[in-house]
Amino acid sequence: MMVWLGQRKTMLVALPLVMITWVALAFASSVGVLLTLRFMQGVLVGVVIGPAVSYIVEVSHHSIRGSMTGIIDIVRQVGYVLVFSVGSCGMSWRYTALICGLTTTVLPFLALFFYPDSPRWLVIHNKIDEAYKAIRFFHGDQYDVYLQFDTIYCNISKNNHGQNTTS
């Protein structure tokens, strides 16, 4: 799905489904339904995480790329602490599920509407003007957009000819 839609659109499709499973989980009436919903959440979160990491890698400047991908683990750990904190306040697990579902899906979903697709995905799909705009969006006006575009284009060309590259 990510190849055709791109990372951003894949997340825009999957995040509402994750939110639906959280809401359904909060109103689940049996253990079987709970287990089924948790399984579905696991699959859907997997659908979201892959494109999220790929998107971050493709839009980040190479000098901070590693730090940016590391933030995903930090945010997850902070999320665990917040969930345990909410749960320890005596709040029902159903309310905790609603809070988790809404905070982890609605905010990223809304934010993605303001971000462009990754420049690499745009170049692969021959959307050159949009790729230049995306590079400018992510790196600013002072950044050499043409140099970054050439780097992306060369890396795609090398990968298409069986050569590996890391930048």
Secondary structure as UniProt FT lines:
FT   HELIX           2..5
FT   HELIX           7..26
FT   HELIX           31..59
FT   TURN            62..64
FT   HELIX           65..88
FT   TURN            89..90
FT   HELIX           93..112
FT   TURN            113..114
FT   HELIX           119..124
FT   TURN            125..126
FT   HELIX           128..139
FT   TURN            141..142
FT   HELIX           145..160
FT   TURN            161..162
//
